C-alpha cells in the first residue's frame, strides 16, 4: 500500500508549481492558492496522473501543455466552470479531491512524482491493450501445449518401459494429434 503524501509536501509542491508554471485559467491559480491555505482540505487532495474514473476530480493545464485548460468532474457531471468547482471544494471539504496537472515533462518531474498517488478508481484491466491480451493468450496456449506434450512424452516413456505396445500406440497417436492441432507452437528446446 502506498504511503499518504503529507500536507507539507503537497503545499511545497503547489508553491513550486505556481512559481514555475502559468496555468491556462486564472481560476486554477485561485483554487491551488486556496488549497495551500486550508490544511484540512489539502489532507483530502490527491495528485494523480489521470483523473478519469474519479468521482470528484479537477484537471488543470499550464500554457506549455496541449491539454484542456480546466475540467471539473463530479460523479457523471463535467464542467469547465472553475467557480462551480471552487464552491464544491469549499462545501465538501471532507470529500477526496483528485487533481491532474498537465504541464511540460510532468512525468519526468521529481517534485511532481513525489506527490503523485495511484488513482484507485482505474479498472485493473484498463491499461491492458488488445496486443497484451493476445500475447497473454499465446503464452497461456504455449504453456498448456508444453505441459500436455511433456506429460504425453512421460507416459510414452513409461509405456516403453512397461513394454505396453497398445498404450504406446495410443499415446503416440495422442501426441501426434496434439502436435498437429498446434502446428504453430514451437517445439521445446532440449536443455
Secondary structure as GFF3:
##gff-version 3
##sequence-region A 1 191
A	DSSP	alpha_helix	7	20	.	.	.	ID=ss1
A	DSSP	alpha_helix	26	36	.	.	.	ID=ss2
A	DSSP	alpha_helix	39	42	.	.	.	ID=ss3
A	DSSP	beta_strand	45	47	.	.	.	ID=ss4
A	DSSP	beta_strand	56	61	.	.	.	ID=ss5
A	DSSP	beta_strand	70	74	.	.	.	ID=ss6
A	DSSP	beta_strand	77	79	.	.	.	ID=ss7
A	DSSP	alpha_helix	82	91	.	.	.	ID=ss8
A	DSSP	beta_strand	97	102	.	.	.	ID=ss9
A	DSSP	three_ten_helix	106	108	.	.	.	ID=ss10
A	DSSP	alpha_helix	110	115	.	.	.	ID=ss11
A	DSSP	alpha_helix	130	161	.	.	.	ID=ss12
A	DSSP	alpha_helix	165	181	.	.	.	ID=ss13
###
